[in-house]
Amino acid sequence: MTKNTDDNQLITLAEFRKFMFQHIVPVDELVDLEGRPLEKSFPYWRRHGLLPFVPTGKKLHISFIQLIWIRILDSLRTFSYTLENTKMVCDYFFKDAYENKLPELNFEYNIKMLKQKKVAGTLTEEDELMLNQLENMSKDTMLMHGLKFDINYLSNLIINSIASNEEAGILIFLNGNIMEHLGAYYYTHSKDGNFDRTAPHIYLSVKYYFQEFIESDELSTLIMPQILNDNEKDVLKEIRNRNINEIFITKKGTHITKIEASTGGVITGEQAKEVRRVIGLRNYEEIKICTRDEKTLIFKSTKKKINSD
């Protein structure tokens, strides 16, 4: 948080994503979890290699992504997490990304997914523009080299959380092992990654760190999948895959809302946000979706029952 939290102007998720790599956050206005100037911890963190790619200078400005990493360091400090294991956490997110050439892997994956949509005949005009842009950018060696200093496994997790509108988090175990959490999925890129995620660990919520930047109404759209049933997850999945033509929602109070596809057959923006909000709050009696591949799903809201012996 900053020294003048009340004066902060919070932003939207879209704005956060647009500016998250730009160095616009003044470090001299930040305080740690105990209310002390955050920059006083920088010399110690730098000395132990915990601030990779964070610039130096007296009037230092950092990016939103870099600030979230610094907040994570501050959180681990308050938990008295060991320096040795904190270095392992740092290596997991930054060193591994650099050595694995993560930006190139990201481009290859996204290009592959878009080409699969093209073969299947579901590529939109927006997708085609994106495909051309990604293919051109992937050939720019200078750009790809520069991205190695910005793109890492932490930024990937944050971007995927925003793109999927799902809760994300980090599981940090007592031995320095790391797992990532996105929606209903738990995963790690570590080679020895067969971890028991029920073992004692520290859980750091990405949504918690978003609160410093993003409006609460925007954060309410991040869905925690453990509260959703399979039908509700299917609706969100089809929205993410841009595979919905129409949605009919009978809200509580017999109000019927019809959300139609935009030009090009994609439901996005405010329409998608409203669907996520209705599902997250369980504020509906019945939902009917019609997809672009001619599937139809109809289901009604049900209350979970707890049986007692």
Secondary structure, DSSP 8 states (H G I E B T S, - for coil): -BTTGGG---B-HHHHHHHTTS--EEGGGBB-TTSSBGGGGHHHHHHTT--TT----SS-EE-HHHHHHHHHHHHHHHTT--HHHHHHHHIIIIIHHHHTTHHHHHHHHHHHHHHHHHHHT---HHHHHHHHHHHHHHT-HHHHHHHTTT--HHHHHHHHHHHHTB-EEEEEETTS-EEEEETTEEE---TT----TTSSEEEEEHHHHHTTTB-HHHHTTSB-GGGS-HHHHHHHHHHHTT-EEEEEEEETTTEEEEEE-BTTTB--HHHHHHHHHHHHHT--SEEEEEETTS-EEEEE---------
